């Protein structure tokens, strides 16, 4: 959201909707994965898979922070926005 405000103020609504869609997608994938784990491995393995998912989210968060600190040129941001429309 911060990057959308900074580089493409007209796309703040789009960034907000993608943020909400990302949360909903995460809930969906978690429910699917939890069901698969329970069906195939059993209820006892859900904490292990949950810990693995937390580790994956930490790795993705670190990658996002590193990528966010890289400078983005305004022309690149406008090009990305044009491709989304």
Biopython code that builds the backbone (N, CA, C, O; Angstrom):
import numpy as np
from Bio.PDB.StructureBuilder import StructureBuilder

atoms = [
    (1, "UNK", "N", (0.817, -1.178, 0.000)),
    (1, "UNK", "CA", (0.000, 0.000, 0.000)),
    (1, "UNK", "C", (0.873, 1.260, 0.000)),
    (1, "UNK", "O", (0.579, 2.242, -0.681)),
    (2, "UNK", "N", (1.931, 1.201, 0.767)),
    (2, "UNK", "CA", (2.831, 2.358, 0.841)),
    (2, "UNK", "C", (3.471, 2.613, -0.517)),
    (2, "UNK", "O", (3.572, 3.756, -0.964)),
    (3, "UNK", "N", (3.903, 1.534, -1.167)),
    (3, "UNK", "CA", (4.521, 1.697, -2.485)),
    (3, "UNK", "C", (3.521, 2.186, -3.506)),
    (3, "UNK", "O", (3.874, 2.976, -4.382)),
    (4, "UNK", "N", (2.284, 1.739, -3.419)),
    (4, "UNK", "CA", (1.261, 2.216, -4.346)),
    (4, "UNK", "C", (1.016, 3.703, -4.144)),
    (4, "UNK", "O", (0.886, 4.449, -5.115)),
    (5, "UNK", "N", (0.952, 4.140, -2.883)),
    (5, "UNK", "CA", (0.769, 5.573, -2.612)),
    (5, "UNK", "C", (1.939, 6.392, -3.131)),
    (5, "UNK", "O", (1.759, 7.497, -3.643)),
    (6, "UNK", "N", (3.147, 5.839, -2.994)),
    (6, "UNK", "CA", (4.335, 6.584, -3.368)),
    (6, "UNK", "C", (4.519, 6.659, -4.875)),
    (6, "UNK", "O", (4.813, 7.728, -5.410)),
    (7, "UNK", "N", (4.347, 5.524, -5.572)),
    (7, "UNK", "CA", (4.699, 5.475, -6.991)),
    (7, "UNK", "C", (3.508, 5.610, -7.937)),
    (7, "UNK", "O", (3.640, 6.197, -9.010)),
    (8, "UNK", "N", (2.358, 5.078, -7.557)),
    (8, "UNK", "CA", (1.185, 5.139, -8.437)),
    (8, "UNK", "C", (-0.040, 5.443, -7.578)),
    (8, "UNK", "O", (-0.806, 4.535, -7.254)),
    (9, "UNK", "N", (-0.233, 6.696, -7.208)),
    (9, "UNK", "CA", (-1.349, 7.033, -6.315)),
    (9, "UNK", "C", (-2.719, 6.643, -6.870)),
    (9, "UNK", "O", (-3.656, 6.421, -6.103)),
    (10, "UNK", "N", (-2.841, 6.560, -8.174)),
    (10, "UNK", "CA", (-4.136, 6.183, -8.748)),
    (10, "UNK", "C", (-4.441, 4.697, -8.570)),
    (10, "UNK", "O", (-5.564, 4.270, -8.838)),
    (11, "UNK", "N", (-3.469, 3.903, -8.126)),
    (11, "UNK", "CA", (-3.664, 2.462, -7.986)),
    (11, "UNK", "C", (-3.813, 2.005, -6.540)),
    (11, "UNK", "O", (-3.666, 0.815, -6.258)),
    (12, "UNK", "N", (-4.095, 2.905, -5.631)),
    (12, "UNK", "CA", (-4.224, 2.533, -4.224)),
    (12, "UNK", "C", (-5.406, 1.578, -4.031)),
    (12, "UNK", "O", (-5.317, 0.631, -3.250)),
    (13, "UNK", "N", (-6.511, 1.825, -4.741)),
    (13, "UNK", "CA", (-7.665, 0.924, -4.630)),
    (13, "UNK", "C", (-7.331, -0.471, -5.139)),
    (13, "UNK", "O", (-7.740, -1.467, -4.543)),
    (14, "UNK", "N", (-6.599, -0.543, -6.226)),
    (14, "UNK", "CA", (-6.188, -1.837, -6.768)),
    (14, "UNK", "C", (-5.264, -2.553, -5.786)),
    (14, "UNK", "O", (-5.416, -3.753, -5.561)),
    (15, "UNK", "N", (-4.325, -1.841, -5.210)),
    (15, "UNK", "CA", (-3.415, -2.455, -4.239)),
    (15, "UNK", "C", (-4.179, -2.953, -3.015)),
    (15, "UNK", "O", (-3.862, -4.014, -2.477)),
    (16, "UNK", "N", (-5.171, -2.202, -2.577)),
    (16, "UNK", "CA", (-5.975, -2.613, -1.429)),
    (16, "UNK", "C", (-6.763, -3.880, -1.742)),
    (16, "UNK", "O", (-6.833, -4.786, -0.911)),
    (17, "UNK", "N", (-7.348, -3.951, -2.914)),
    (17, "UNK", "CA", (-8.119, -5.144, -3.265)),
    (17, "UNK", "C", (-7.214, -6.362, -3.435)),
    (17, "UNK", "O", (-7.603, -7.472, -3.073)),
    (18, "UNK", "N", (-6.013, -6.169, -3.981)),
    (18, "UNK", "CA", (-5.079, -7.285, -4.093)),
    (18, "UNK", "C", (-4.600, -7.756, -2.725)),
    (18, "UNK", "O", (-4.354, -8.946, -2.528)),
    (19, "UNK", "N", (-4.468, -6.834, -1.786)),
    (19, "UNK", "CA", (-4.080, -7.186, -0.422)),
    (19, "UNK", "C", (-5.139, -8.068, 0.225)),
    (19, "UNK", "O", (-4.813, -9.088, 0.832)),
    (20, "UNK", "N", (-6.394, -7.684, 0.100)),
    (20, "UNK", "CA", (-7.485, -8.468, 0.669)),
    (20, "UNK", "C", (-7.591, -9.820, -0.031)),
    (20, "UNK", "O", (-7.832, -10.837, 0.619)),
    (21, "UNK", "N", (-7.414, -9.839, -1.349)),
    (21, "UNK", "CA", (-7.457, -11.101, -2.091)),
    (21, "UNK", "C", (-6.329, -12.029, -1.648)),
    (21, "UNK", "O", (-6.511, -13.245, -1.586)),
    (22, "UNK", "N", (-5.179, -11.465, -1.344)),
    (22, "UNK", "CA", (-4.064, -12.268, -0.852)),
    (22, "UNK", "C", (-4.372, -12.930, 0.484)),
    (22, "UNK", "O", (-4.048, -14.099, 0.696)),
    (23, "UNK", "N", (-5.003, -12.172, 1.390)),
    (23, "UNK", "CA", (-5.395, -12.757, 2.675)),
    (23, "UNK", "C", (-6.408, -13.888, 2.472)),
    (23, "UNK", "O", (-6.289, -14.954, 3.076)),
    (24, "UNK", "N", (-7.394, -13.645, 1.625)),
    (24, "UNK", "CA", (-8.413, -14.669, 1.371)),
    (24, "UNK", "C", (-7.794, -15.909, 0.724)),
    (24, "UNK", "O", (-8.162, -17.034, 1.059)),
    (25, "UNK", "N", (-6.868, -15.705, -0.190)),
    (25, "UNK", "CA", (-6.177, -16.834, -0.815)),
    (25, "UNK", "C", (-5.355, -17.626, 0.188)),
    (25, "UNK", "O", (-5.280, -18.852, 0.105)),
    (26, "UNK", "N", (-4.746, -16.938, 1.125)),
    (26, "UNK", "CA", (-3.980, -17.619, 2.170)),
    (26, "UNK", "C", (-4.861, -18.468, 3.065)),
    (26, "UNK", "O", (-4.487, -19.581, 3.437)),
    (27, "UNK", "N", (-6.024, -17.953, 3.410)),
    (27, "UNK", "CA", (-6.963, -18.725, 4.217)),
    (27, "UNK", "C", (-7.418, -19.957, 3.446)),
    (27, "UNK", "O", (-7.515, -21.047, 4.010)),
    (28, "UNK", "N", (-7.696, -19.782, 2.152)),
    (28, "UNK", "CA", (-8.134, -20.899, 1.330)),
    (28, "UNK", "C", (-7.056, -21.971, 1.237)),
    (28, "UNK", "O", (-7.333, -23.156, 1.423)),
    (29, "UNK", "N", (-5.836, -21.555, 0.952)),
    (29, "UNK", "CA", (-4.742, -22.526, 0.836)),
    (29, "UNK", "C", (-4.457, -23.228, 2.165)),
    (29, "UNK", "O", (-4.139, -24.416, 2.183)),
    (30, "UNK", "N", (-4.570, -22.506, 3.263)),
    (30, "UNK", "CA", (-4.372, -23.115, 4.575)),
    (30, "UNK", "C", (-5.426, -24.166, 4.880)),
    (30, "UNK", "O", (-5.116, -25.224, 5.428)),
    (31, "UNK", "N", (-6.668, -23.875, 4.526)),
    (31, "UNK", "CA", (-7.737, -24.850, 4.757)),
    (31, "UNK", "C", (-7.547, -26.087, 3.888)),
    (31, "UNK", "O", (-7.745, -27.212, 4.348)),
    (32, "UNK", "N", (-7.162, -25.878, 2.632)),
    (32, "UNK", "CA", (-6.927, -27.016, 1.735)),
    (32, "UNK", "C", (-5.762, -27.859, 2.238)),
    (32, "UNK", "O", (-5.865, -29.084, 2.313)),
    (33, "UNK", "N", (-4.659, -27.208, 2.582)),
    (33, "UNK", "CA", (-3.489, -27.935, 3.066)),
    (33, "UNK", "C", (-3.791, -28.662, 4.378)),
    (33, "UNK", "O", (-3.357, -29.797, 4.576)),
    (34, "UNK", "N", (-4.524, -28.015, 5.260)),
    (34, "UNK", "CA", (-4.891, -28.660, 6.520)),
    (34, "UNK", "C", (-5.746, -29.895, 6.290)),
    (34, "UNK", "O", (-5.553, -30.920, 6.943)),
    (35, "UNK", "N", (-6.687, -29.800, 5.365)),
    (35, "UNK", "CA", (-7.513, -30.956, 5.046)),
    (35, "UNK", "C", (-6.712, -32.095, 4.454)),
    (35, "UNK", "O", (-6.945, -33.259, 4.778)),
    (36, "UNK", "N", (-5.764, -31.764, 3.581)),
    (36, "UNK", "CA", (-4.921, -32.799, 2.977)),
    (36, "UNK", "C", (-4.057, -33.478, 4.036)),
    (36, "UNK", "O", (-3.915, -34.701, 4.042)),
    (37, "UNK", "N", (-3.482, -32.676, 4.930)),
    (37, "UNK", "CA", (-2.636, -33.245, 5.989)),
    (37, "UNK", "C", (-3.454, -34.161, 6.892)),
    (37, "UNK", "O", (-3.010, -35.256, 7.236)),
    (38, "UNK", "N", (-4.639, -33.718, 7.272)),
    (38, "UNK", "CA", (-5.473, -34.543, 8.152)),
    (38, "UNK", "C", (-5.889, -35.832, 7.448)),
    (38, "UNK", "O", (-5.889, -36.897, 8.065)),
    (39, "UNK", "N", (-6.246, -35.751, 6.160)),
    (39, "UNK", "CA", (-6.676, -36.945, 5.427)),
    (39, "UNK", "C", (-5.551, -37.962, 5.250)),
    (39, "UNK", "O", (-5.762, -39.163, 5.425)),
    (40, "UNK", "N", (-4.362, -37.483, 4.905)),
    (40, "UNK", "CA", (-3.293, -38.401, 4.536)),
    (40, "UNK", "C", (-2.314, -38.727, 5.666)),
    (40, "UNK", "O", (-1.783, -39.837, 5.712)),
    (41, "UNK", "N", (-2.067, -37.788, 6.570)),
    (41, "UNK", "CA", (-1.070, -38.034, 7.615)),
    (41, "UNK", "C", (-1.696, -38.147, 9.003)),
    (41, "UNK", "O", (-1.158, -38.835, 9.871)),
    (42, "UNK", "N", (-2.795, -37.496, 9.213)),
    (42, "UNK", "CA", (-3.449, -37.551, 10.514)),
    (42, "UNK", "C", (-3.380, -36.212, 11.235)),
    (42, "UNK", "O", (-2.587, -35.335, 10.894)),
    (43, "UNK", "N", (-4.222, -36.088, 12.224)),
    (43, "UNK", "CA", (-4.339, -34.838, 12.972)),
    (43, "UNK", "C", (-3.058, -34.481, 13.720)),
    (43, "UNK", "O", (-2.778, -33.303, 13.945)),
    (44, "UNK", "N", (-2.285, -35.486, 14.104)),
    (44, "UNK", "CA", (-1.071, -35.249, 14.893)),
    (44, "UNK", "C", (-0.008, -34.472, 14.104)),
    (44, "UNK", "O", (0.871, -33.855, 14.707)),
    (45, "UNK", "N", (-0.076, -34.493, 12.781)),
    (45, "UNK", "CA", (0.941, -33.827, 11.965)),
    (45, "UNK", "C", (0.596, -32.371, 11.625)),
    (45, "UNK", "O", (1.409, -31.673, 11.021)),
    (46, "UNK", "N", (-0.573, -31.919, 11.999)),
    (46, "UNK", "CA", (-0.929, -30.536, 11.666)),
    (46, "UNK", "C", (-0.007, -29.506, 12.315)),
    (46, "UNK", "O", (0.311, -28.514, 11.659)),
    (47, "UNK", "N", (0.448, -29.674, 13.571)),
    (47, "UNK", "CA", (1.386, -28.685, 14.120)),
    (47, "UNK", "C", (2.715, -28.631, 13.352)),
    (47, "UNK", "O", (3.294, -27.558, 13.186)),
    (48, "UNK", "N", (3.187, -29.776, 12.890)),
    (48, "UNK", "CA", (4.437, -29.802, 12.126)),
    (48, "UNK", "C", (4.282, -29.044, 10.810)),
    (48, "UNK", "O", (5.145, -28.247, 10.441)),
    (49, "UNK", "N", (3.194, -29.291, 10.116)),
    (49, "UNK", "CA", (2.954, -28.590, 8.850)),
    (49, "UNK", "C", (2.741, -27.102, 9.106)),
    (49, "UNK", "O", (3.184, -26.267, 8.318)),
    (50, "UNK", "N", (2.067, -26.767, 10.202)),
    (50, "UNK", "CA", (1.869, -25.361, 10.558)),
    (50, "UNK", "C", (3.213, -24.679, 10.813)),
    (50, "UNK", "O", (3.421, -23.540, 10.396)),
    (51, "UNK", "N", (4.117, -25.371, 11.491)),
    (51, "UNK", "CA", (5.452, -24.804, 11.745)),
    (51, "UNK", "C", (6.205, -24.601, 10.436)),
    (51, "UNK", "O", (6.898, -23.598, 10.265)),
    (52, "UNK", "N", (6.073, -25.542, 9.518)),
    (52, "UNK", "CA", (6.711, -25.378, 8.208)),
    (52, "UNK", "C", (6.137, -24.174, 7.465)),
    (52, "UNK", "O", (6.877, -23.433, 6.817)),
    (53, "UNK", "N", (4.836, -23.978, 7.554)),
    (53, "UNK", "CA", (4.207, -22.830, 6.896)),
    (53, "UNK", "C", (4.675, -21.513, 7.507)),
    (53, "UNK", "O", (4.879, -20.530, 6.795)),
    (54, "UNK", "N", (4.844, -21.498, 8.826)),
    (54, "UNK", "CA", (5.362, -20.290, 9.486)),
    (54, "UNK", "C", (6.784, -20.001, 9.006)),
    (54, "UNK", "O", (7.130, -18.852, 8.734)),
    (55, "UNK", "N", (7.615, -21.059, 8.902)),
    (55, "UNK", "CA", (8.973, -20.874, 8.378)),
    (55, "UNK", "C", (8.969, -20.325, 6.966)),
    (55, "UNK", "O", (9.756, -19.438, 6.636)),
    (56, "UNK", "N", (8.081, -20.849, 6.130)),
    (56, "UNK", "CA", (7.965, -20.352, 4.758)),
    (56, "UNK", "C", (7.524, -18.893, 4.734)),
    (56, "UNK", "O", (8.016, -18.107, 3.923)),
    (57, "UNK", "N", (6.602, -18.529, 5.617)),
    (57, "UNK", "CA", (6.150, -17.137, 5.651)),
    (57, "UNK", "C", (7.256, -16.195, 6.123)),
    (57, "UNK", "O", (7.340, -15.057, 5.661)),
    (58, "UNK", "N", (8.096, -16.659, 7.035)),
    (58, "UNK", "CA", (9.227, -15.829, 7.480)),
    (58, "UNK", "C", (10.201, -15.607, 6.320)),
    (58, "UNK", "O", (10.690, -14.496, 6.116)),
    (59, "UNK", "N", (10.475, -16.656, 5.574)),
    (59, "UNK", "CA", (11.374, -16.527, 4.417)),
    (59, "UNK", "C", (10.783, -15.555, 3.392)),
    (59, "UNK", "O", (11.491, -14.690, 2.878)),
    (60, "UNK", "N", (9.493, -15.696, 3.095)),
    (60, "UNK", "CA", (8.858, -14.793, 2.125)),
    (60, "UNK", "C", (8.832, -13.352, 2.628)),
    (60, "UNK", "O", (8.958, -12.417, 1.837)),
    (61, "UNK", "N", (8.669, -13.168, 3.943)),
    (61, "UNK", "CA", (8.685, -11.817, 4.500)),
    (61, "UNK", "C", (10.059, -11.179, 4.348)),
    (61, "UNK", "O", (10.163, -10.001, 4.008)),
    (62, "UNK", "N", (11.107, -11.945, 4.596)),
    (62, "UNK", "CA", (12.475, -11.427, 4.439)),
    (62, "UNK", "C", (12.726, -11.058, 2.971)),
    (62, "UNK", "O", (13.302, -10.010, 2.680)),
    (63, "UNK", "N", (12.296, -11.914, 2.064)),
    (63, "UNK", "CA", (12.464, -11.618, 0.629)),
    (63, "UNK", "C", (11.703, -10.348, 0.263)),
    (63, "UNK", "O", (12.222, -9.512, -0.478)),
    (64, "UNK", "N", (10.482, -10.190, 0.769)),
    (64, "UNK", "CA", (9.695, -8.993, 0.474)),
    (64, "UNK", "C", (10.364, -7.732, 1.012)),
    (64, "UNK", "O", (10.358, -6.693, 0.352)),
    (65, "UNK", "N", (10.933, -7.822, 2.195)),
    (65, "UNK", "CA", (11.617, -6.658, 2.773)),
    (65, "UNK", "C", (12.838, -6.289, 1.938)),
    (65, "UNK", "O", (13.084, -5.109, 1.688)),
    (66, "UNK", "N", (13.597, -7.281, 1.510)),
    (66, "UNK", "CA", (14.775, -7.013, 0.677)),
    (66, "UNK", "C", (14.355, -6.379, -0.635)),
    (66, "UNK", "O", (14.972, -5.411, -1.079)),
    (67, "UNK", "N", (13.312, -6.910, -1.262)),
    (67, "UNK", "CA", (12.847, -6.361, -2.535)),
    (67, "UNK", "C", (12.259, -4.969, -2.368)),
    (67, "UNK", "O", (12.375, -4.135, -3.267)),
    (68, "UNK", "N", (11.627, -4.709, -1.224)),
    (68, "UNK", "CA", (11.038, -3.399, -0.988)),
    (68, "UNK", "C", (12.117, -2.329, -0.839)),
    (68, "UNK", "O", (11.893, -1.173, -1.196)),
    (69, "UNK", "N", (13.265, -2.697, -0.325)),
    (69, "UNK", "CA", (14.344, -1.732, -0.131)),
    (69, "UNK", "C", (15.083, -1.401, -1.420)),
    (69, "UNK", "O", (15.844, -0.435, -1.464)),
    (70, "UNK", "N", (14.866, -2.198, -2.477)),
    (70, "UNK", "CA", (15.481, -1.880, -3.759)),
    (70, "UNK", "C", (14.729, -0.722, -4.385)),
    (70, "UNK", "O", (13.500, -0.683, -4.328)),
    (71, "UNK", "N", (15.446, 0.227, -4.985)),
    (71, "UNK", "CA", (14.759, 1.367, -5.596)),
    (71, "UNK", "C", (13.959, 0.927, -6.824)),
    (71, "UNK", "O", (14.426, 0.135, -7.643)),
    (72, "UNK", "N", (12.764, 1.453, -6.923)),
    (72, "UNK", "CA", (11.909, 1.190, -8.079)),
    (72, "UNK", "C", (11.728, 2.499, -8.820)),
    (72, "UNK", "O", (11.353, 3.511, -8.227)),
    (73, "UNK", "N", (11.993, 2.480, -10.111)),
    (73, "UNK", "CA", (11.832, 3.691, -10.902)),
    (73, "UNK", "C", (10.358, 3.884, -11.225)),
    (73, "UNK", "O", (9.620, 2.918, -11.414)),
    (74, "UNK", "N", (9.942, 5.135, -11.285)),
    (74, "UNK", "CA", (8.541, 5.427, -11.529)),
    (74, "UNK", "C", (8.059, 4.865, -12.853)),
    (74, "UNK", "O", (6.904, 4.452, -12.962)),
    (75, "UNK", "N", (8.913, 4.842, -13.857)),
    (75, "UNK", "CA", (8.489, 4.318, -15.161)),
    (75, "UNK", "C", (8.218, 2.817, -15.069)),
    (75, "UNK", "O", (7.317, 2.319, -15.745)),
    (76, "UNK", "N", (8.972, 2.089, -14.251)),
    (76, "UNK", "CA", (8.720, 0.659, -14.066)),
    (76, "UNK", "C", (7.385, 0.441, -13.374)),
    (76, "UNK", "O", (6.632, -0.452, -13.760)),
    (77, "UNK", "N", (7.081, 1.233, -12.368)),
    (77, "UNK", "CA", (5.815, 1.094, -11.654)),
    (77, "UNK", "C", (4.652, 1.400, -12.581)),
    (77, "UNK", "O", (3.643, 0.695, -12.553)),
    (78, "UNK", "N", (4.769, 2.428, -13.396)),
    (78, "UNK", "CA", (3.700, 2.763, -14.340)),
    (78, "UNK", "C", (3.516, 1.633, -15.351)),
    (78, "UNK", "O", (2.387, 1.321, -15.729)),
    (79, "UNK", "N", (4.611, 1.019, -15.791)),
    (79, "UNK", "CA", (4.521, -0.090, -16.735)),
    (79, "UNK", "C", (3.818, -1.284, -16.135)),
    (79, "UNK", "O", (3.036, -1.952, -16.811)),
    (80, "UNK", "N", (4.092, -1.562, -14.857)),
    (80, "UNK", "CA", (3.412, -2.656, -14.180)),
    (80, "UNK", "C", (1.926, -2.384, -14.054)),
    (80, "UNK", "O", (1.107, -3.285, -14.240)),
    (81, "UNK", "N", (1.577, -1.153, -13.741)),
    (81, "UNK", "CA", (0.184, -0.788, -13.604)),
    (81, "UNK", "C", (-0.534, -0.907, -14.941)),
    (81, "UNK", "O", (-1.672, -1.372, -15.000)),
    (82, "UNK", "N", (0.125, -0.490, -16.003)),
    (82, "UNK", "CA", (-0.474, -0.580, -17.340)),
    (82, "UNK", "C", (-0.730, -2.025, -17.709)),
    (82, "UNK", "O", (-1.754, -2.332, -18.318)),
    (83, "UNK", "N", (0.181, -2.923, -17.351)),
    (83, "UNK", "CA", (0.003, -4.346, -17.659)),
    (83, "UNK", "C", (-1.154, -4.945, -16.861)),
    (83, "UNK", "O", (-1.801, -5.880, -17.332)),
    (84, "UNK", "N", (-1.427, -4.423, -15.662)),
    (84, "UNK", "CA", (-2.519, -4.949, -14.848)),
    (84, "UNK", "C", (-3.878, -4.529, -15.376)),
    (84, "UNK", "O", (-4.867, -5.230, -15.164)),
    (85, "UNK", "N", (-3.938, -3.407, -16.053)),
    (85, "UNK", "CA", (-5.231, -2.907, -16.553)),
    (85, "UNK", "C", (-5.574, -3.615, -17.769)),
    (85, "UNK", "O", (-6.622, -3.354, -18.360)),
]
sb = StructureBuilder()
sb.init_structure("model")
sb.init_model(0)
sb.init_chain("A")
sb.init_seg("    ")
for serial, (resi, resn, name, xyz) in enumerate(atoms, 1):
    if name == "N":
        sb.init_residue(resn, " ", resi, " ")
    sb.init_atom(name, np.array(xyz, "f"), 0.0, 1.0, " ", f" {name:<3s}", serial, name[0])
structure = sb.get_structure()
